[in-house]
Amino acid sequence: MTTATSPSASDTAASAEATDRTIRFIEAVRQQIGKVVVGQDVVVERLLVALFTGGHLLLQGVPGLAKTLLVSTLARTIDLAFARIQFTIDLLPSDILGSEILDQRTNEFRVVKGPMFTNLLLADEINRAAPKVQSALLEAMQERRATIGKETFKLPAPFLVIATQNPVEQSGTFELPEAQLDRFMLCHRLEYPTPAEEREVLKRNLTLGVRREDKGAVARTEFDVLDSGPVGSVEDLVVAMEAVHQVYVSDTFVEHVVELVKRTRHHPRIELGCSPRAGIALTKAARARALICGRAYVVPDDLYALADDVMLHRMRLNYEALAEGYTGATVLRELLDDFGFVSRG
């Protein structure tokens, strides 16, 4: 008969060392991003949550809130392969995945891989592409592989899609299908900066100056600020991903998640509730947030803080609720308050 054994002292020490290394890594990333982007601490946290869990992130916000700058800065802060795709109406699936081309020297077809084959993929203004192009991302986002012609290729590890979307301008855009929205672990809505943060943005911009280039010069932008090397490697990211899986999740927390997700399916104002994928995302994201906050266990505050980003894009209100002026956020707040969580304001 085998008996369960507790972790050895060496295993415990190794786990503590990995956690300490991850905390230092997180702080270094925050400081590096802070050199370029003012404020947006919550967005940076969500970016780290997505990175540490391998989940995909959708950033919604009006133009000018540094969505693209944030993702670009993150890619340069960590030594990851980075690719950006500007989604437009004339984009084709082959522009993302790659295609087979005829090699005239050998008279044989060979595969040319597209920008999808990277670690960090920025899908800029994802809702401007046609549904056929959006669906090309589904296999990659869920299964971490891509099919080109008759061949299927594994995507690099890690692989993460961060998409941006302007929720206001609807001209020339296509609504993201439910299946694709459900693939995004988090959907974060960016807000305008505070007056103090906006003053700091303007002051920093005034000091950028110009950069000489060839015989001329160009005005420097925030994209030129971060000229130092990365502060973390892929190995640091792997250690952080492993540390996330050491964060303790109680049975009570799991029951809370299951019950909250179930209530979205039976609420009288909700037409489409959350899928089981929402519960998985909420639990994984809570683990990552706990680690980022320096804890080895999740707490109800993690659930409350992440509920909007994990659940709102998976919920659809019915016609009666919309006619009465309800929004997904207000209904979710009612659910959380009825569930016993105290509002954080």
KEBA-127057 format. One record per residue (C-alpha): residue number from 1; x, y, z; residue in three letters. Coordinates in Angstrom, 3 decimals, padded with zeros to 6 digits, always signed. Each point is the difference from the previous one (the first is absolute). Layout:
BEGIN
  resi        px        py        pz  resn
   NUM         X         Y         Z   ala
...
//
This chain:
BEGIN
  resi        px        py        pz  resn
     1  +000.000  +000.000  +000.000   met
     2  +001.343  +003.405  -000.934   thr
     3  -000.300  +002.937  +002.337   thr
     4  -000.229  +003.677  -000.876   ala
     5  +003.110  +001.961  +000.796   thr
     6  +000.302  +003.680  +000.723   ser
     7  +002.264  +002.148  -002.169   pro
     8  +003.654  -000.274  +000.930   ser
     9  +001.909  +002.949  +001.401   ala
    10  +001.902  +000.326  -003.272   ser
    11  -003.253  +000.111  -002.006   asp
    12  -001.419  +002.644  +002.318   thr
    13  +003.162  +002.068  -000.246   ala
    14  +000.013  -000.282  -003.801   ala
    15  -003.635  +001.105  -000.145   ser
    16  +000.713  +002.991  +002.248   ala
    17  +003.008  +000.944  -002.122   glu
    18  -002.096  -000.176  -003.182   ala
    19  -002.665  +002.208  +001.594   thr
    20  +002.593  +002.564  +001.110   asp
    21  +001.522  +000.013  -003.479   arg
    22  -003.436  +000.552  -001.504   thr
    23  -000.774  +002.890  +002.352   ile
    24  +003.275  +001.695  -000.989   arg
    25  -000.789  -000.652  -003.659   phe
    26  -003.476  +001.546  +000.351   ile
    27  +001.395  +003.096  +001.695   glu
    28  +002.657  +000.423  -002.696   ala
    29  -002.640  -000.254  -002.751   val
    30  -002.245  +002.544  +001.759   arg
    31  +002.871  +002.464  +000.379   gln
    32  +001.078  -000.409  -003.610   gln
    33  -003.519  +000.532  -001.331   ile
    34  -000.397  +002.973  +002.340   gly
    35  +002.846  +001.733  -001.833   lys
    36  -002.190  +000.153  -003.105   val
    37  -003.632  -000.179  +001.124   val
    38  -001.434  +002.224  +002.717   val
    39  -002.488  -001.657  +002.355   gly
    40  -002.036  -002.901  -001.442   gln
    41  +001.076  -002.202  +002.934   asp
    42  -003.105  -002.169  -000.309   val
    43  +000.623  -000.571  -003.714   val
    44  +003.595  -001.011  +000.697   val
    45  -001.282  -002.444  +002.608   glu
    46  -002.411  -001.504  -002.538   arg
    47  +002.817  -000.309  -002.551   leu
    48  +002.068  -001.919  +002.549   leu
    49  -002.967  -002.189  +000.922   val
    50  -000.423  -000.913  -003.669   ala
    51  +003.711  -000.698  -000.415   leu
    52  +000.284  -002.162  +003.114   phe
    53  -003.060  -002.102  -000.831   thr
    54  +000.359  -000.232  -003.780   gly
    55  -003.403  +001.622  -000.445   gly
    56  -000.908  +002.491  -002.706   his
    57  -000.897  +003.625  +000.695   leu
    58  -002.340  +002.444  -001.738   leu
    59  +000.591  +003.692  +000.709   leu
    60  -002.935  +002.315  -000.689   gln
    61  +000.371  +003.764  -000.003   gly
    62  -000.237  +003.125  -002.097   val
    63  +003.066  +001.015  -002.051   pro
    64  +002.836  +001.661  +001.866   gly
    65  -000.062  -002.013  +003.249   leu
    66  +003.357  -001.709  -000.693   ala
    67  -001.380  -003.460  -000.806   lys
    68  +002.500  -000.692  -002.773   thr
    69  +002.799  +001.723  +001.921   leu
    70  -000.624  -002.233  +003.025   leu
    71  +000.244  -003.231  -001.963   val
    72  +003.031  +001.156  -001.969   ser
    73  +001.762  +001.045  +003.206   thr
    74  -000.806  -003.330  +001.654   leu
    75  +001.536  -001.879  -002.923   ala
    76  +003.208  +002.013  +000.299   arg
    77  +000.054  -000.337  +003.780   thr
    78  -000.010  -003.810  -000.204   ile
    79  +002.157  -001.750  -002.569   asp
    80  -002.900  -001.345  -002.073   leu
    81  -000.496  -000.279  -003.742   ala
    82  -002.560  +002.653  -000.914   phe
    83  -002.197  +000.578  -003.047   ala
    84  -002.678  +002.573  -000.719   arg
    85  -002.852  -000.400  -002.471   ile
    86  -002.060  +003.041  -000.944   gln
    87  -003.450  -001.437  -000.673   phe
    88  -001.737  +001.539  -003.011   thr
    89  -002.975  -000.833  -002.179   ile
    90  +002.169  -001.444  -002.774   asp
    91  +002.067  -002.262  +002.257   leu
    92  +000.031  -003.687  -000.980   leu
    93  +000.468  -003.079  +002.237   pro
    94  +003.240  -000.764  -001.856   ser
    95  +001.331  +003.417  +001.053   asp
    96  -000.128  -001.272  +003.586   ile
    97  +000.678  -003.725  -000.249   leu
    98  +002.266  -000.163  -003.031   gly
    99  -000.477  -001.886  -003.239   ser
   100  +001.361  -002.572  -002.389   glu
   101  +001.992  +001.386  -002.899   ile
   102  +001.433  -001.688  -003.062   leu
   103  +003.780  -000.118  +000.004   asp
   104  +000.868  +000.373  -003.667   gln
   105  +003.480  -001.423  +000.520   arg
   106  -001.272  -003.332  +001.317   thr
   107  -003.508  +000.179  -001.470   asn
   108  -001.353  -000.939  +003.439   glu
   109  -002.216  +001.785  +002.483   phe
   110  +001.540  +001.199  +003.237   arg
   111  -001.542  +001.643  +003.031   val
   112  +000.778  +003.596  +000.903   val
   113  -001.110  +000.657  +003.576   lys
   114  -001.781  +003.245  +000.800   gly
   115  +000.314  +002.393  +002.965   pro
   116  -002.163  -002.338  +002.101   met
   117  +003.123  -002.007  +000.808   phe
   118  +001.305  +002.133  +002.832   thr
   119  -000.162  +000.193  +003.795   asn
   120  -001.987  +003.200  +000.378   leu
   121  -002.455  +000.915  -002.754   leu
   122  -001.615  +003.435  -000.010   leu
   123  -003.268  -000.065  -001.961   ala
   124  -000.569  +003.730  -000.400   asp
   125  -003.649  +001.050  -000.502   glu
   126  -001.073  -003.602  -000.343   ile
   127  -003.633  +000.876  -000.752   asn
   128  +000.933  +001.697  -003.293   arg
   129  +000.673  -003.328  -001.708   ala
   130  -002.690  -002.150  -001.596   ala
   131  -001.383  -002.985  +001.955   pro
   132  +001.934  -002.428  -002.223   lys
   133  +003.261  +001.565  +001.149   val
   134  -001.083  +000.134  +003.641   gln
   135  -000.845  -003.708  -000.116   ser
   136  +003.540  -000.735  -001.171   ala
   137  +001.113  +000.849  +003.531   leu
   138  -002.312  -002.479  +001.714   leu
   139  +002.112  -003.133  -000.481   glu
   140  +003.161  +001.841  +000.989   ala
   141  -001.523  +001.547  +003.131   met
   142  -001.528  -003.231  +001.267   gln
   143  +002.342  -002.757  -001.182   glu
   144  +003.290  +001.896  -000.467   arg
   145  +000.363  -001.268  -003.533   arg
   146  -000.694  +001.197  -003.526   ala
   147  -000.990  -001.833  -003.173   thr
   148  +001.531  +001.110  -003.292   ile
   149  -001.177  -001.983  -002.984   gly
   150  +000.036  -003.652  +001.046   lys
   151  +002.604  +000.432  +002.743   glu
   152  -000.497  +000.920  +003.652   thr
   153  +002.763  +001.786  +001.867   phe
   154  +000.513  +000.591  +003.698   lys
   155  +000.334  +003.618  +001.027   leu
   156  +002.985  +001.158  +002.046   pro
   157  -000.178  -000.270  +003.776   ala
   158  -001.031  +002.213  +001.623   pro
   159  -002.656  +001.353  -002.362   phe
   160  -002.278  +002.861  +000.949   leu
   161  -002.473  +002.138  -001.956   val
   162  -000.632  +003.534  +001.227   ile
   163  -002.666  +001.708  -002.075   ala
   164  -001.142  +003.621  +000.040   thr
   165  -003.450  +001.297  -000.856   gln
   166  -001.613  +003.425  -000.223   asn
   167  -003.452  -000.491  +001.564   pro
   168  -001.338  +003.374  -001.186   val
   169  +000.641  +000.234  -003.747   glu
   170  -002.088  -002.634  -001.781   gln
   171  +000.383  +001.163  -003.614   ser
   172  +001.793  -002.661  -002.028   gly
   173  +000.154  -002.480  +002.884   thr
   174  -001.335  -003.508  +000.616   phe
   175  -001.298  -001.181  +003.332   glu
   176  +002.146  -002.727  +001.514   leu
   177  -001.851  -003.346  +000.021   pro
   178  -000.865  -001.568  +003.342   glu
   179  +002.330  -002.940  -000.649   ala
   180  +002.959  +002.313  -000.388   gln
   181  -000.889  +002.220  +002.958   leu
   182  -000.128  -003.114  +002.165   asp
   183  +003.589  -000.784  -001.002   arg
   184  +001.200  +003.190  +001.648   phe
   185  +000.770  -000.718  +003.617   met
   186  -000.281  +003.679  +000.901   leu
   187  -001.625  +003.030  -001.573   cys
   188  +001.207  +003.179  +001.660   his
   189  -001.578  +003.400  -000.602   arg
   190  +002.453  +002.880  +000.228   leu
   191  -001.025  +003.263  +001.605   glu
   192  +001.306  +003.518  -000.527   tyr
   193  +002.986  +000.917  +002.201   pro
   194  -000.469  +002.147  +003.076   thr
   195  +000.871  +003.722  -000.298   pro
   196  +003.250  -000.594  +001.883   ala
   197  +000.957  -002.849  -002.324   glu
   198  -000.907  +002.028  -003.076   glu
   199  +002.175  +002.897  +001.196   arg
   200  +002.906  -002.435  +000.361   glu
   201  -000.641  -001.317  -003.531   val
   202  +000.172  +003.533  -001.412   leu
   203  +003.158  +000.851  +001.974   lys
   204  +001.756  -003.132  -001.215   arg
   205  -001.056  +000.685  -003.578   asn
   206  +001.477  +003.503  +000.161   leu
   207  +003.440  -001.449  +000.778   thr
   208  +000.138  -002.555  -002.822   leu
   209  +001.766  +002.254  -002.493   gly
   210  +001.091  -001.196  -003.439   val
   211  +002.158  -002.827  -001.294   arg
   212  +002.515  +000.530  -002.795   arg
   213  -000.425  -002.539  -002.763   glu
   214  +002.132  -000.084  -003.150   asp
   215  +000.265  +003.631  -001.042   lys
   216  -003.261  +001.044  +001.601   gly
   217  -001.813  -000.387  +003.287   ala
   218  -003.309  -001.317  +001.287   val
   219  -001.977  +000.927  +003.077   ala
   220  +000.404  -002.619  +002.721   arg
   221  -003.106  -001.737  +001.332   thr
   222  -000.744  -002.115  +003.032   glu
   223  +000.966  -003.057  -002.062   phe
   224  +003.600  +001.305  -000.025   asp
   225  +000.305  +000.380  +003.774   val
   226  +000.861  -003.564  +000.928   leu
   227  +003.427  -000.502  -001.539   asp
   228  +001.453  -002.353  +002.620   ser
   229  -000.046  -003.776  -000.277   gly
   230  -002.576  -002.352  +001.484   pro
   231  -000.120  -000.496  +003.756   val
   232  -001.288  -003.566  -000.230   gly
   233  +000.458  -003.089  -002.126   ser
   234  -002.244  -002.816  -001.152   val
   235  +001.442  -002.070  +002.858   glu
   236  -001.188  +002.642  +002.501   asp
   237  -003.454  -000.245  -001.543   leu
   238  +000.031  -003.805  +000.221   val
   239  +000.973  +000.181  +003.683   val
   240  -002.877  +002.435  +000.589   ala
   241  -002.448  -002.310  -001.793   met
   242  +001.141  -002.884  +002.192   glu
   243  -000.288  +002.147  +003.134   ala
   244  -003.618  +000.826  -000.872   val
   245  -000.838  -003.699  +000.203   his
   246  +001.323  -000.100  +003.558   gln
   247  -002.562  +002.586  +001.179   val
   248  -002.553  -001.653  +002.272   tyr
   249  -003.677  +000.014  -001.006   val
   250  -002.417  -001.173  +002.701   ser
   251  -003.041  -002.169  -000.646   asp
   252  -002.141  +002.863  +001.308   thr
   253  +001.392  +002.358  -002.655   phe
   254  -000.738  -002.571  -002.709   val
   255  -003.582  -000.328  +001.269   glu
   256  -000.387  +003.791  -000.103   his
   257  +001.166  +000.088  -003.612   val
   258  -002.319  -002.835  -001.040   val
   259  -002.983  +001.608  +001.712   glu
   260  +000.676  +003.457  -001.461   leu
   261  +000.337  -001.367  -003.536   val
   262  -003.160  -002.083  +000.428   lys
   263  -002.012  +003.039  +001.084   arg
   264  +000.783  +001.778  -003.272   thr
   265  -001.810  -002.808  -001.827   arg
   266  -003.215  +000.336  +001.991   his
   267  -000.208  +003.768  +000.543   his
   268  -003.270  +001.468  -001.360   pro
   269  +001.836  +002.870  -001.737   arg
   270  +002.717  -002.125  -001.653   ile
   271  -000.717  -001.681  -003.321   glu
   272  +003.399  -001.688  -000.354   leu
   273  +001.928  -000.953  +003.121   gly
   274  +003.628  -000.941  +000.469   cys
   275  +001.450  -003.279  -001.234   ser
   276  +002.174  -002.335  +002.104   pro
   277  +002.960  +001.698  -001.634   arg
   278  -000.850  +003.087  +002.078   ala
   279  +000.420  -001.947  +003.237   gly
   280  +003.331  -001.396  -001.178   ile
   281  +001.182  +003.475  -000.994   ala
   282  -001.133  +001.535  +003.285   leu
   283  +001.855  -002.597  +002.070   thr
   284  +003.196  +000.195  -002.053   lys
   285  -000.037  +003.795  -000.054   ala
   286  -000.581  +000.116  +003.770   ala
   287  +003.084  -002.152  +000.516   arg
   288  +002.133  +002.313  -002.114   ala
   289  -001.357  +003.130  +001.698   arg
   290  +000.724  -001.482  +003.421   ala
   291  +003.613  -000.610  -001.017   leu
   292  +000.329  +003.516  -001.435   ile
   293  -001.300  +001.342  +003.317   cys
   294  +002.593  -002.053  +001.884   gly
   295  -002.352  -002.657  +001.369   arg
   296  +000.230  -003.787  -000.141   ala
   297  -003.786  -000.418  +000.145   tyr
   298  -003.070  +001.525  -001.622   val
   299  -002.543  +002.096  +001.891   val
   300  -003.554  +001.190  -000.837   pro
   301  +001.419  +003.391  -000.983   asp
   302  +001.723  -001.686  -002.964   asp
   303  -003.355  -001.277  -001.229   leu
   304  -001.663  +003.384  +000.412   tyr
   305  +002.843  +001.919  -001.681   ala
   306  +000.069  -002.304  -003.033   leu
   307  -003.720  -000.690  -000.447   ala
   308  -000.611  +002.875  -002.430   asp
   309  +002.911  -000.871  -002.274   asp
   310  -000.713  -003.729  -000.021   val
   311  -003.811  -000.069  -000.159   met
   312  -001.455  +003.117  -001.639   leu
   313  +001.032  -000.855  -003.565   his
   314  -001.533  -003.456  +000.461   arg
   315  -003.406  +001.314  +001.136   met
   316  -002.866  +001.262  -002.178   arg
   317  -002.998  +001.797  +001.466   leu
   318  -003.481  -000.670  -001.336   asn
   319  -002.098  +002.591  -001.807   tyr
   320  -002.098  +000.896  +003.042   glu
   321  +003.065  +000.792  +002.117   ala
   322  +001.513  +002.153  -002.734   leu
   323  -003.300  +001.845  -000.465   ala
   324  -000.078  +000.751  +003.717   glu
   325  +003.493  +001.514  -000.162   gly
   326  +001.979  -002.786  +001.637   tyr
   327  +003.601  -000.705  -000.966   thr
   328  +002.046  -003.127  +000.425   gly
   329  +002.098  +001.733  +002.659   ala
   330  -002.997  +000.938  +002.150   thr
   331  -001.476  -003.499  -000.201   val
   332  +003.359  -001.583  +000.891   leu
   333  +000.341  +002.371  +002.970   arg
   334  -003.433  -001.103  +001.192   glu
   335  +001.103  -003.615  -000.270   leu
   336  +003.172  +000.663  +001.968   leu
   337  -001.827  +001.978  +002.682   asp
   338  -002.672  -002.694  +000.337   asp
   339  +002.788  -002.537  +000.225   phe
   340  +001.377  +001.693  +003.092   gly
   341  +002.982  +001.884  -001.395   phe
   342  +000.495  +003.537  +001.270   val
   343  +000.346  +002.617  -002.724   ser
   344  +003.477  +001.537  -000.286   arg
   345  -001.474  +003.168  -001.503   gly
//
